[in-house]
Structure formats: C-alpha cells, structure tokens
C-alpha cells in the first residue's frame, strides 16, 4: 500500500469510512472525488477540503450525466471513451497524474459512475471500500454477465471486477465468497473510538459545516429518546409506493412511545419528513448529510429504541437499549 490515496465516493457513509481508513492507515496527502449522486453532497466540499484528511476535493458528474455526455450507444459499448470525455470537461481530474503510481485508488462501492477510475488508473493499486449491507448481499455476476462485460471491456460492479485487488470491509468473513477471498478488515469502529476530541469535533464540523448539530435544545437531557433510520425504499425500487414506506415509519413512531423521536433520513431520499410529521411536535428530523454513526461521539446521548427497515447503520449505534430491524429478507422481491 502507498502512503497516499485517491478516494472516490458517492455517499456520506463512504466519506466517513474513507476518513477512518486514512486515520487507521496513517495516509497523507489524500484527494477526495465526490461523484454527484447524493443530493446536496457537494455542499460538503469546502469543509472537507479544509479538514486534515484531504488536500483537495473534486466533483465528478454522476451516471446519468455521464451517459448523456457520452451518448447511450457509446456509454453502452465503448465505456472506456468516458475517460477522454470527462477529462475534456473536468480539468481538475485531467490534471491528476495517472502515470505516477505513488498513490492508491480507493473506490467506494464500484459502479458504472466510477468506471472512469478503473480505466484511467490501470497501473495503480485499486481497492474497494464496502457500502454497508449492499456489499454483503450483492450476488456474484453470472458467467454470461462476466463474459459480456469482458467482451465490451466494461468493469464488473460491486467489487467483483478483477481489477479491484482488495476489498476493505467491516466484517470480511460475512462477504460473498469471491469478495471474501480478496478482503481485508476495515477496523473503523475501533479507529473511531481512538480519535481525540479535536479530531471528533473536526469530523462533526466536516459533515455539518453550517449548523451545530448537537446542542442541549436538540437533545435535551431528562427526555426519553428513540431514533428511526430511514432508507431509499421506494426511490431504489425496493418497494413500489412511497405510501408503503411511510406506513412502515409511521408504525415505528407508534411503537416508540418516548418523549422525543428522531428521524435520520437517508441522504438520497426524496420524502420530506419535516412536512410529513409537521403536526408531531415530539418528532425531530436530523440533517440528511450527517452520518448516523457520528451520534456515537456523544456518550450522554442515549436512545431507548432504534428502528429501521434493514439499514446497517442501526448496528453501528452504540448507545441504544433496544434495536428493531425488519430485516433485508422481508423486502426481497418475490
């Protein structure tokens, strides 16, 4: 492993894991590339650039815009051409050295929007950082999908591509066999616990640059608390209708029976929970771009109950008496 890294992400969870891997491996002079898929994630650019973990933060258009830039035919059958097209429109990415292999490339949850880096940095070590439950339940591509991808030189997604040399995961033993064979443990929870107060405050500021998240008014002492971790169930087609998702979270609200109930929306959700629960004065909606895992920074913040459909973020919350997860199996398509 090199002493520097180029980190490519699409979510705030990816950013958090990247920072903690940087801390764990003592990496220096790192660059962050944000692929614009999560709404408003670009608003974190300046605060992340000012942090001690990244020398620079670069934005890259997401899959839909890449497809429009290349054209449907080219994007389907000549994906490699996207490197030249992006370099023409993104001078900061173009200026990054691709011949100097003094840094490694870390791709969080490899997908089509990140193919650019697999093509361009073929002479570098290319690693993957997990993407929560998705990494653990993703199926190995069939023989025909592998053959088709090879014929048109398209990288396989979810870390299965042969050019992804290593997969950093929280629980390597639980990965699918092909990913497990090239995995290494990312001990981010232990690294997080070892951060001093200065770094913890810097971390919190990086994800909430325009507001103070934790105050006595937001999390008052003496009040019982529950938290609901929402997901992009209808947005990602896990369920068909938004109303079904709302029914699930409304049932969680009824079960909570605490003085205060916090809703932590998934960053890519379109549902407006502030409007939805406007009449419920005991329900507080937390910022979308603040990772739920950072709530562990505050040992005095305790939740009586935590609810989710199947988000792995619930497993990362430490100060919770009872955790209720419906489970991924409940949402598998029949």
Residue, then its C-alpha position, 0 to 999 in steps of 0.5 A: x500500500x502507498x502512503x497516499x490515496x485517491x478516494x472516490x465516493x458517492x455517499x456520506x457513509x463512504x466519506x466517513x469510512x474513507x476518513x477512518x481508513x486514512x486515520x487507521x492507515x496513517x495516509x497523507x496527502x489524500x484527494x477526495x472525488x465526490x461523484x454527484x449522486x447524493x443530493x446536496x453532497x457537494x455542499x460538503x466540499x469546502x469543509x472537507x477540503x479544509x479538514x486534515x484528511x484531504x488536500x483537495x476535493x473534486x466533483x465528478x458528474x454522476x451516471x446519468x450525466x455521464x451517459x448523456x455526455x457520452x451518448x447511450x450507444x457509446x456509454x453502452x459499448x465503448x465505456x472506456x471513451x468516458x475517460x477522454x470525455x470527462x477529462x475534456x470537461x473536468x480539468x481538475x481530474x485531467x490534471x491528476x497524474x495517472x502515470x505516477x503510481x505513488x498513490x492508491x485508488x480507493x473506490x467506494x462501492x464500484x459502479x458504472x459512475x466510477x468506471x472512469x477510475x478503473x480505466x484511467x488508473x490501470x497501473x495503480x493499486x485499486x481497492x474497494x471500500x464496502x457500502x454497508x449491507x449492499x456489499x454483503x448481499x450483492x450476488x456474484x455476476x453470472x458467467x454470461x454477465x462476466x463474459x459480456x462485460x469482458x467482451x465490451x471491456x466494461x468493469x464488473x460492479x460491486x467489487x467483483x471486477x478483477x481489477x479491484x485487488x482488495x476489498x476493505x470491509x467491516x466484517x470480511x468473513x460475512x462477504x460473498x465468497x469471491x469478495x471474501x477471498x480478496x478482503x481485508x478488515x476495515x477496523x473503523x469502529x475501533x479507529x473511531x473510538x481512538x480519535x481525540x476530541x479535536x479530531x471528533x469535533x473536526x469530523x462533526x464540523x466536516x459533515x455539518x459545516x453550517x449548523x451545530x448539530x448537537x446542542x442541549x435544545x436538540x437533545x435535551x437531557x431528562x427526555x426519553x429518546x428513540x431514533x428511526x433510520x430511514x432508507x431509499x425504499x421506494x426511490x431504489x425500487x425496493x418497494x413500489x409506493x412511497x405510501x408503503x414506506x411511510x406506513x412502515x415509519x409511521x408504525x415505528x413512531x407508534x411503537x416508540x412511545x418516548x418523549x422525543x423521536x428522531x428521524x435520520x433520513x437517508x441522504x438520497x431520499x426524496x420524502x420530506x419528513x419535516x412536512x410529513x410529521x409537521x403536526x408531531x411536535x415530539x418528532x425531530x428530523x436530523x440533517x440528511x448529510x450527517x452520518x448516523x454513526x457520528x451520534x456515537x461521539x456523544x456518550x450522554x446521548x442515549x436512545x431507548x429504541x432504534x428502528x429501521x427497515x434493514x439499514x446497517x447503520x442501526x448496528x453501528x449505534x452504540x448507545x441504544x437499549x433496544x434495536x428493531x430491524x425488519x430485516x433485508x429478507x422481508x423486502x426481497x422481491x418475490 
